[in-house]
Amino acid sequence: MVKCSKCGAEHQPQSVYCDNCGIPVYETKGTERLGLRKMSVRMMTGLLVGAALFGVGIVLGLLGNQLSQSNLMWSGIVFIIIGIIALLYSILILSES
């Protein structure tokens, strides 16, 4: 059993929240505290970066199409692909950790 850092209540090691007070439960690994908040920040950062790259790709693709410049269109496609990869990484990989 593990004790809650706030109220001292005991809970199962796999618990996500304290059954008594409801705060998130953290696992300690060495001196670093890992928890839901840290994972959420990393996931949100990945989502924002992915969405920004995707948006830049759309703008470059549309601009290249309108100006008939294939270099801009291909740059836009590359940004869109990288943005999709970043979004998928954030959703699939970071949500599992």
Residue pairs with C-beta under 8 A, 6 or more apart in sequence:
1 10
1 11
1 12
1 13
2 10
2 11
2 12
2 13
2 15
2 25
3 9
3 10
3 11
4 10
4 11
4 18
4 20
4 21
4 23
4 25
5 23
5 26
6 18
6 21
6 23
7 18
7 20
7 21
9 18
9 19
9 20
9 21
11 18
11 19
11 20
11 25
13 27
15 25
16 24
16 25
16 36
17 23
17 24
17 25
18 24
18 25
24 35
24 36
24 37
25 35
26 33
26 34
26 35
27 33
27 34
27 35
28 34
39 94
39 97
42 94
43 90
43 91
43 94
43 95
45 90
46 86
46 87
46 89
46 90
46 94
47 87
47 90
47 91
49 86
50 83
50 84
50 85
50 86
50 87
50 88
50 89
50 90
51 83
51 87
52 83
53 79
53 80
53 82
53 83
53 86
54 79
54 80
54 83
54 84
54 87
55 83
56 76
56 79
56 83
57 75
57 76
57 77
57 78
57 79
57 80
57 81
57 82
57 83
58 76
58 80
59 76
60 72
60 73
60 75
60 76
60 79
61 72
61 73
61 76
61 77
61 80
62 76
63 72
63 76
64 70
64 71
64 72
64 73
64 74
64 75
64 76
65 73
